Amino acid sequence: MTTATELDTLRALISDGCRVLAARGLADGILGHISARVGAERLLVRCRGPRERGLLHTTPADIHLVDLDGRPGGPGELAGGWRPPNELPLHTEVLRTRTDVDTVVHAHPPAVVAADLAGLRIRPIIGAYDIPGTRLAAGGVPVYPRGVLVRDRRLAAEMVAALGSRPVVVLRGHGLTSTGQSVQEAVLRAVSVDGIARLSLDVAQAGGVLTDLPDEDLAELPDLGGTFNLDTAWRHELARLEPVR
């Protein structure tokens, strides 16, 4: 049983994650959301409400507990005009299908959309510049080829099928869905994919040709561990938010 204190801690973490996405330019304005699994049948998710001000200004009060069908997950959770995002099925279908996933991020990074529309896949074109991002890209980042609002289980199932067993899927003409075992992991994966998309566009604009990192170089990249890749990286992301707190 998740305690009220644990829920409050997770609400704050999701709130921070939303602001990181906005500060990094992955979720401009009011679009985008993050969810986190709470037990087998519930999730915390950034909701729509009368006091929301956009992702950069997300607070724990914007994060509400719902069940997998979008009903309140506890007393008063959707009181006062709050409602789950239209694309809640995007989150819940991933959580229903992928038992290895505890967090789902949905964002609209312009560079990811532009790179995909230009025919530029997310590939391991970099090396030590971003080791986790390189490894993610080397495993493949699939594309869901429909530019639709993922508003029901039918469309969400299509997206999940495109995602497969991978951590991130690009949504054509729309954005991306990123997953992880924690908010930090899912958000940082989205940031890495956005970074590779930006570099891909820069290289293409400069007239260059995108080339995958050679296998021998990929094999030389060390795993710097979760303390560095997640903990230190996340502290940095939170520190970048300080001017907008």
C-alpha positions as CSV (number, residue, x, y, z in Angstrom):
1,M,0.0,0.0,0.0
2,T,1.4,3.4,-1.0
3,T,1.4,5.9,1.8
4,A,0.2,9.5,1.5
5,T,3.8,10.6,2.1
6,E,5.1,8.4,-0.7
7,L,2.4,9.7,-3.1
8,D,3.4,13.3,-2.2
9,T,7.0,12.5,-2.9
10,L,6.1,11.0,-6.3
11,R,3.9,14.0,-7.1
12,A,6.8,16.3,-6.5
13,L,9.1,14.2,-8.7
14,I,6.6,14.2,-11.5
15,S,6.2,17.9,-11.2
16,D,10.0,18.4,-11.4
17,G,10.1,16.1,-14.4
18,C,7.5,18.2,-16.2
19,R,9.5,21.4,-15.6
20,V,12.7,19.7,-16.8
21,L,11.0,18.8,-20.0
22,A,9.8,22.4,-20.5
23,A,13.2,24.0,-19.5
24,R,14.9,21.7,-22.0
25,G,12.5,22.8,-24.8
26,L,10.8,19.4,-25.1
27,A,7.4,20.5,-24.0
28,D,6.6,24.0,-24.9
29,G,3.4,25.7,-23.5
30,I,0.7,23.4,-22.0
31,L,1.4,20.2,-24.0
32,G,2.9,17.1,-22.6
33,H,2.6,15.0,-19.5
34,I,4.3,12.4,-17.2
35,S,2.8,9.5,-15.4
36,A,4.1,7.0,-12.8
37,R,2.7,3.7,-11.8
38,V,1.2,3.3,-8.3
39,G,0.5,-0.3,-7.7
40,A,-1.2,-2.6,-10.2
41,E,-4.2,-0.5,-11.1
42,R,-3.4,3.2,-10.5
43,L,-1.1,5.9,-11.7
44,L,-0.2,9.5,-10.9
45,V,-0.4,11.7,-13.9
46,R,-0.2,15.4,-14.7
47,C,-3.8,16.5,-15.2
48,R,-5.7,19.3,-16.8
49,G,-7.4,21.8,-14.5
50,P,-8.5,25.3,-13.9
51,R,-5.2,26.4,-12.3
52,E,-2.7,24.8,-14.7
53,R,-0.2,27.3,-16.2
54,G,1.9,25.0,-18.5
55,L,4.6,22.5,-18.0
56,L,7.3,24.9,-16.9
57,H,5.1,26.0,-14.0
58,T,3.9,22.5,-13.0
59,T,3.4,22.0,-9.3
60,P,2.5,18.9,-7.3
61,A,-1.1,20.1,-7.1
62,D,-1.3,19.4,-10.9
63,I,-0.5,15.7,-10.3
64,H,-3.5,13.4,-9.5
65,L,-4.1,9.8,-8.8
66,V,-6.3,7.9,-11.2
67,D,-7.1,4.3,-12.2
68,L,-6.3,2.8,-15.6
69,D,-9.6,4.0,-16.9
70,G,-9.1,7.6,-15.8
71,R,-11.4,7.5,-12.7
72,P,-10.3,9.1,-9.4
73,G,-7.8,6.9,-7.7
74,G,-8.6,8.2,-4.2
75,P,-10.9,10.6,-2.3
76,G,-11.0,14.1,-3.9
77,E,-8.3,13.3,-6.5
78,L,-10.2,14.9,-9.4
79,A,-12.3,17.4,-7.4
80,G,-12.4,21.0,-8.4
81,G,-12.5,20.6,-12.2
82,W,-9.4,18.4,-12.7
83,R,-9.4,15.7,-15.4
84,P,-6.8,13.4,-16.9
85,P,-5.2,14.4,-20.1
86,N,-6.9,13.4,-23.3
87,E,-4.0,11.1,-24.1
88,L,-4.2,9.1,-20.8
89,P,-4.5,5.9,-22.9
90,L,-1.0,6.6,-24.2
91,H,0.2,6.1,-20.6
92,T,-2.1,3.4,-19.4
93,E,-1.6,1.1,-22.4
94,V,2.1,1.2,-21.9
95,L,1.7,0.4,-18.2
96,R,-0.7,-2.4,-19.0
97,T,1.6,-3.9,-21.5
98,R,5.1,-3.3,-20.3
99,T,5.6,-4.6,-16.7
100,D,9.2,-3.3,-16.9
101,V,8.0,0.3,-17.1
102,D,7.0,2.4,-14.2
103,T,7.1,5.9,-15.8
104,V,5.8,7.2,-19.1
105,V,6.8,10.6,-20.5
106,H,4.9,12.2,-23.5
107,A,6.5,15.3,-24.9
108,H,6.5,17.3,-28.2
109,P,10.2,18.1,-28.9
110,P,10.3,20.2,-32.2
111,A,13.7,18.8,-33.2
112,V,12.5,15.2,-32.9
113,V,9.4,16.0,-35.0
114,A,11.5,17.9,-37.6
115,A,14.2,15.2,-37.8
116,D,11.7,12.4,-38.3
117,L,9.8,14.4,-41.0
118,A,13.1,15.0,-42.7
119,G,13.8,11.3,-42.8
120,L,16.5,11.4,-40.2
121,R,16.2,8.4,-37.8
122,I,17.6,8.6,-34.2
123,R,20.9,6.8,-34.8
124,P,24.1,6.4,-32.8
125,I,25.9,9.2,-34.6
126,I,27.7,10.3,-31.4
127,G,29.9,8.6,-28.9
128,A,31.2,9.8,-25.6
129,Y,29.3,13.1,-26.1
130,D,26.3,11.2,-24.5
131,I,27.0,7.6,-23.7
132,P,23.5,6.6,-22.4
133,G,22.0,8.3,-25.5
134,T,24.4,6.6,-27.8
135,R,23.5,3.2,-26.3
136,L,19.8,3.9,-26.5
137,A,20.1,5.0,-30.2
138,A,22.2,1.9,-31.0
139,G,19.4,-0.3,-29.8
140,G,17.0,1.4,-32.2
141,V,14.3,4.1,-31.7
142,P,11.2,3.0,-33.6
143,V,8.6,5.3,-35.1
144,Y,4.9,5.3,-34.8
145,P,3.9,6.5,-38.2
146,R,0.6,8.2,-37.4
147,G,0.3,11.9,-36.5
148,V,-2.8,11.4,-34.3
149,L,-3.9,12.3,-30.8
150,V,-3.5,9.0,-28.9
151,R,-6.8,9.4,-27.2
152,D,-8.1,5.8,-27.0
153,R,-6.9,2.3,-26.3
154,R,-7.0,1.3,-30.0
155,L,-4.6,4.0,-31.0
156,A,-2.5,3.5,-27.9
157,A,-2.2,-0.2,-28.7
158,E,-0.8,0.8,-32.1
159,M,1.7,3.0,-30.5
160,V,2.7,0.3,-28.0
161,A,3.1,-2.2,-30.8
162,A,5.5,0.3,-32.5
163,L,7.4,0.8,-29.2
164,G,7.8,-2.9,-28.8
165,S,10.5,-3.6,-26.1
166,R,12.3,-0.4,-26.7
167,P,12.5,2.5,-24.2
168,V,11.4,5.3,-26.6
169,V,9.2,5.7,-29.7
170,V,9.0,8.7,-32.0
171,L,5.4,9.7,-32.9
172,R,5.4,11.1,-36.4
173,G,4.2,14.7,-36.7
174,H,3.6,14.7,-32.9
175,G,6.5,14.1,-30.5
176,L,7.8,11.1,-28.5
177,T,6.9,8.7,-25.8
178,S,9.7,7.8,-23.4
179,T,9.6,5.1,-20.7
180,G,11.7,4.1,-17.7
181,Q,11.7,2.5,-14.3
182,S,11.8,6.0,-12.8
183,V,10.8,9.5,-13.6
184,Q,14.4,10.5,-13.8
185,E,15.3,7.7,-16.3
186,A,12.3,8.4,-18.6
187,V,12.9,12.1,-18.7
188,L,16.6,11.8,-19.3
189,R,16.0,9.4,-22.1
190,A,13.7,11.9,-23.8
191,V,16.4,14.6,-23.3
192,S,19.0,12.3,-25.0
193,V,16.8,11.6,-28.0
194,D,16.1,15.3,-28.4
195,G,19.8,16.0,-28.3
196,I,20.6,13.5,-31.0
197,A,17.7,14.8,-33.1
198,R,19.1,18.4,-32.8
199,L,22.6,17.3,-33.8
200,S,21.2,15.3,-36.7
201,L,19.4,18.3,-38.0
202,D,22.6,20.5,-37.6
203,V,24.7,18.0,-39.5
204,A,22.2,17.7,-42.3
205,Q,21.8,21.4,-42.5
206,A,25.6,21.8,-42.7
207,G,25.7,19.4,-45.7
208,G,27.1,16.5,-43.8
209,V,26.3,12.8,-43.9
210,L,25.1,11.1,-40.8
211,T,27.3,8.1,-40.0
212,D,26.8,5.6,-37.2
213,L,29.5,5.2,-34.6
214,P,31.7,2.2,-35.5
215,D,31.1,-0.9,-33.5
216,E,34.6,-0.9,-32.1
217,D,34.1,2.6,-30.7
218,L,30.7,1.7,-29.3
219,A,32.3,-1.2,-27.5
220,E,34.8,1.2,-25.9
221,L,32.1,3.3,-24.3
222,P,32.0,2.5,-20.5
223,D,28.9,2.3,-18.4
224,L,29.5,5.1,-15.9
225,G,26.8,3.7,-13.6
226,G,23.5,4.9,-12.3
227,T,25.0,7.3,-9.7
228,F,26.5,9.4,-12.6
229,N,24.0,8.7,-15.4
230,L,20.9,9.2,-13.3
231,D,21.6,10.8,-9.9
232,T,24.2,13.4,-10.9
233,A,22.5,14.1,-14.2
234,W,19.1,14.6,-12.4
235,R,20.7,17.0,-9.9
236,H,22.0,19.0,-12.8
237,E,18.6,19.2,-14.4
238,L,17.0,20.4,-11.2
239,A,19.8,23.0,-10.7
240,R,19.0,24.3,-14.2
241,L,15.5,25.0,-13.0
242,E,16.6,27.3,-10.2
243,P,16.1,30.6,-12.1
244,V,12.5,29.7,-12.9
245,R,11.4,28.4,-9.5
